[in-house]
Amino acid sequence: MPDVPLTDEPLILDRQPLPDGIGERLAAQLRFIAEADKLKTILRASPLAAADRRENDAEHSWHLALMVILLAEYADEPIDVGHAVRLVVIHDLVEIYAGDSPVFVPGAAADQVEREEAAAERLFGLLPADQAAEIRALWDEFEAGRTPEARFGKAMDRLEPMLLNWLDGGGTWQLPGATESTVRAREAGVVAGSTSLGSFTGQLVDEGLRRGWIRPDEA
């Protein structure tokens, strides 16, 4: 599975066109759906809890959707669960072209905003204009964190890899760029959407420090 952006690759339906006679709108929607299959090939830094490998972006997005459904009661603000699920399912699609930007890898996020903006233009532009605008608006909403649903979705996006790191006995907390302060910064992202889940995350970090899974900051 590739770890790099797929910007230069042809569209999946360019390699295997659909049969003739399909309506223009359906063809555009299926082109986008087929292209979204590439999300399954984008590996993240986070480990899986159930197997000795890293998770991919599609698995991550599914896990966030499940977490939103099950943990919505812990949101600090009332949320529309269905809307929050839509946000977390959409939010990482741009990594099909932009690639993942591991938080604990120095320099990995240097041009992340530019890469993801360009990816959003290309990917969402495959859809019919009305749906392209709708999906782009969802992506922008999540990125800006301007609604209760986006804030809670972002909290889940921080909590999920921290839980996986815990289940793996350290996971990406043991990468060179991870120290207590950088891990605490991820914890803060959970607190921003849920103080109670943020408190739980703080317990994970405290115990991770005690067990030597997280390096203290240098004095």
N, C-alpha and C positions, 0 to 999 in steps of 0.2 A: 504494500500500500504506500502511495507516495506521501511524503511529509511536506511537499512543496506546493505552492499555488499552481493551478492548472490553467492559467490564463492563456497560454499558447496552444492548448489542445483544442481540437475541433469540438463542436457540440456533438453530443451523443447521437442526436437524430441526423446530423450531417453524415455520420458514419453508417447509420442504419435508418434510412428514411422510412416514414410511415407510408402505407398504401395510398394510392391516388384516390381523390374523391372525398377526402375529409374536409369539412368546413374550416374556413380560415381561423375562426375563434378557437375551436376545439384543437386544431393543429398547434396553435400557439400555446395553449394551456398544456398540452401533452409534451411539447418541446421543453417547457419549463420543468414539468414533473420529471421527465427523463433526465434533464440536466441536474436536478436535485439529487439524483442517485449518486453523484460524485461526492456528496457530503459524507457518504459512508467510507470514503477513502482518506479523509483528512484526519490524521491522528493528532490527538492532543497529548500533552505531557502527562496528564493524570493517569494513574494506573486503574485497572479494573479491580474490584474486590473479589470477583468470582473466577478470574483467570489470570495467568501470568502474561499479561500484555497490556498495552495502553488502550484507553477508550478512543473511539472515533467520534466525530462531531455529531453524527446522527444518533448514536447511543446517548451522548450527552444531552442533546435536545429532548429526546424521549424521557430521560430521567428527570429533567427539569419539569416537563409537563406533568409527570406523575407526582413530583414533589409539590407543585402548585396545587394540584387537586387535593392531596392529602394534608397539606400543612397550611392551607389558606386561613384556618382559624387563628393562626399565630401572627397574621399580618397586623401591623399597628393601625392600619386604616382599612375600612371596609373595601373589599375588592370584588369585581366581577370575575369570577374564576374562569369562565370561558374566554373572556378577553385576555386575561393573563396567560392562559395556555397558548393562545394564538401568538402572543408576543414572544414567548420563549421558544416556540417551534420555529418562528421566523428568524430570530436574532442572529444565529450563526450561519445562515445560508450563504452570506457573503464570503465566508472562508473557503467556499468552493474555488474561488479565484484569488482571494487575498491570503489564504493560508492561516494557520493558527499563529498566535503571538504569545508564546509561553511567558507568564508573568515573572518567573524566576530566572529567565535567561537574559543576561545583560544585553541591551540593544535590540532585543526581538521586537519591541513595540515602538521602535523609533519612528517609523513612518506608517504605523498602523492605521491612523485615521485616513490618510491619503489612499492607502491600498484598499481599505474597505469601502470608501466612497466610490472609487472607480469600479470596484466589484459590484456594488449595488446598482450602479448605472447600467452595467452590462447585463447582469443577471436578471434584475427585475424588468428590464427592457424587453425581455423575451416574451412577456405576457401581453395580452390585450391591454390597451391603454388604461381602461378603467381599473382592471385588477393590478396592473403595474403601479398605479397611483395608490391603491389601497394597501398593497403589500409594502411599498416604500414608506408609506405613512406609519405603518406598524413598526417597521425597522427604526425609523427616525424616533418614534415615541419611546421605544425601548432604550435606544442609545442616549437620549436626552434625560431619561428617568423623570419625566415631567408629570406622570400620573401615578396614583397609588398602585395600579397593576404593574407598571414598569418598575417602580421601586421594589415591589415584592419579587418580581421576576429577577431583577438584578441580585436581590438577596439570595435567591435560590441558586443563581449562577455562581455566587461565591461559596455558598454552603456545600453544594454538591462535591466539588473537588476537595474541599477540606475534609468532608466525611470519607471520601475515597482514600485520601492520604492517611487518615487515622486507621482505616480498615487494612491498609497496606503496611502499617508499621512505620510510617514516615513519608513514603511516596516522594512527591516533588519537594517536600519540606527539606529534603536532604540534598537538593541541587545547590551548586556553588553560590547562586544568587539569593538563596533563601536564608534569612536570619529572623530573629524574633520580630524586629520592626516591620519587615516586609510581609511576614505572615500576619501580624496584627493589622496591617493595612487591609488585608483581605477580610479579616474578621470585621472590620469597621463597615465593610460593604454589606454584611449580613445585618448588622445593627441598624443600618439606615432604613431597612424595610421591616425589621422585626426585632424589637428589643429582647423578647424572650428567646428567640432562636439565636440572637447575637450572644446572649448570656451562655447558652449551651455551647456555642462555638468557642467562646472564651475558655470554657472548661476544657475543650479539646486542646487548645493551644497551651494552656497551663500544664496539662498532663503531658503533652508532647515535649514541652521543655524539660519537665522532670525526668522523662524517660530518655532524654538525649536525642530525640528525633528532630528537634529544632535547635539550631545554634543560637545562643544568646548573642546580642550585639556586643562588639568589642568595646571595652571600657575606654 
